[in-house]
Amino acid sequence: MNWRKSTYSGGGEGNTCVEIAELRSRIAVRDSKAPARAPLSFTPPAFTALVDHLKEHPWSEARLPG
């Protein structure tokens, strides 16, 4: 798979983001900090809906409890 990182990856080594790989009929998503773990996969319409939802309802670690 050809993984690519978000253009929004932060400073440092840019390893605190997700990576995506476009497959024939799916979009695979993995955590860049744990690339050996199994990725999630979505159909293109489901991935588009996920991205649209995240754009509309952003969150950050600052909002997580704890």
Secondary structure in CASP SS format (residue, H / E / C, confidence):
PFRMAT SS
TARGET T0000
AUTHOR 0000-0000-0000
METHOD secondary structure of the structure
MODEL  1
M C 1.00
N C 1.00
W C 1.00
R E 1.00
K E 1.00
S C 1.00
T C 1.00
Y C 1.00
S C 1.00
G C 1.00
G C 1.00
G C 1.00
E C 1.00
G C 1.00
N C 1.00
T C 1.00
C C 1.00
V E 1.00
E E 1.00
I E 1.00
A E 1.00
E E 1.00
L C 1.00
R C 1.00
S C 1.00
R C 1.00
I E 1.00
A E 1.00
V E 1.00
R E 1.00
D E 1.00
S C 1.00
K C 1.00
A C 1.00
P C 1.00
A C 1.00
R C 1.00
A C 1.00
P C 1.00
L E 1.00
S E 1.00
F E 1.00
T C 1.00
P H 1.00
P H 1.00
A H 1.00
F H 1.00
T H 1.00
A H 1.00
L H 1.00
V H 1.00
D H 1.00
H H 1.00
L H 1.00
K H 1.00
E H 1.00
H C 1.00
P C 1.00
W C 1.00
S C 1.00
E H 1.00
A H 1.00
R H 1.00
L C 1.00
P C 1.00
G C 1.00
END
